[in-house]
Amino acid sequence: MSRHNSDRKSGGGGNGNNGGPGRDERRNDDRRRSGRDEDDGSRMRRDHHRSSNGGSSDMHRGMPGMGGGNQRGPMSGMGGGYRGAGSFTGMAFSESELMGDLPKKKFTGRCRLFVGNLPNEVKEAELKELFSPHGDISECYLSGKGFAFLRMDTRAHAESAKEVIDGRVIHGRQVRVRFAVHGAALRVKELSPTVSNEMLYHAFSHFGDVERAVHIVDEKGRPTGEGIVEFERKPSCNEAIAAIRDKVFLMTASPKPLVVEVLEPRDEDDGLAERMIPRTSQLIKEREFGPRFPARNTFEFVYGMKWKELYEIEKQRRAQLEDELREARRRLEADMELAYQDYQAQMLREG
């Protein structure tokens, strides 16, 4: 009891004066511990904020006003899970890298031809002899079921062979030559106007060897926001699609992600030839009449006008929907800009 009172009076070994240095030291220790706890808490909050944003502190180092030199913010945070996706570092493309000539590859998927309606007696050697005057051949697959695939060295040579050989009669059969479907191509959407063919090529090369990459432009040379990427191998194409669908994939400083999908082939050159249409009863019925302008108040005219009214309604609704979507995009762009400014201010305060 007396020892306890003595300790209280002495302040734990001090010299009096309301507890003296002993109490002050405890207060200082408490302050230091509190300061460390606050620092640790701030760091934990920052770390949590960064992790919840997919590594956003690193991601924004390459964005305007965030410092960090030439790191390419749009592509950091692409994280593992995919062989190609894990190789993105967020570094900006150098001028020399983008201004350099892209490799001109031969024997690509765009040079592959389909040959149909072949007679059964045609041999591989005969087929090669037929096509070889137009260019070198690296692949010749004869199915034995009336069709074959050949791969020419260049697109121009493949076009030349197609132009000359399509429709030629071989052993009594008229063969068909078409460009084969490219099985490793994808369409890219939501491209920034600042993304060039070269940027697209180098970015998607992380997923595998790229044969061709183009940002499509309109008749005036203005970028359309859509592009095509053709890989050498199907697994590379599948990997790119899976990675970009599962994650947010960015190409520039804007956090506006790309959209990719399998490129659906469309034959806009040859179209539907008469000889390709099956001779069915439906065809015979449809072709009982030819081109004409029906007289007013006839059955054909009345229902023709009903169809035209429906066409116009569809057109107006599409235009209305497009206007609504454009406005939604504009609002999201504005919200994103304000949120980014708030984010910059927060990072400066926490930095």
Secondary structure, DSSP 4 states (H G I P E B T S, - for coil): -HHHHHHHHHTTTS-SSTTHHHHHHHHHHHHHHHHHHHHHHHHHHHHHHHHHTTSHHHHGGGSTTS-STTB-GGGTT--SSSTTGGG---BPPPHHHHHSPPP--SS-GGGEEEEES--TT--HHHHHHHHGGGS-EEEEEE-SSSEEEEEESSHHHHHHHHHHHTT-EETTEE-EEEEPP-TTEEEEES--TT--HHHHHHHHTTTS-EEEEEEEE-TTS-EEEEEEEEESSHHHHHHHHHHHHHS---SSSS----EEEEPPP---SS---GGGS---HHHHHHTTS-S--PPTTSHHHHHHHHHHHHHHHHHHHHHHHHHHHHHHHHHHHHHHHHHHHHHHHHHHHH-
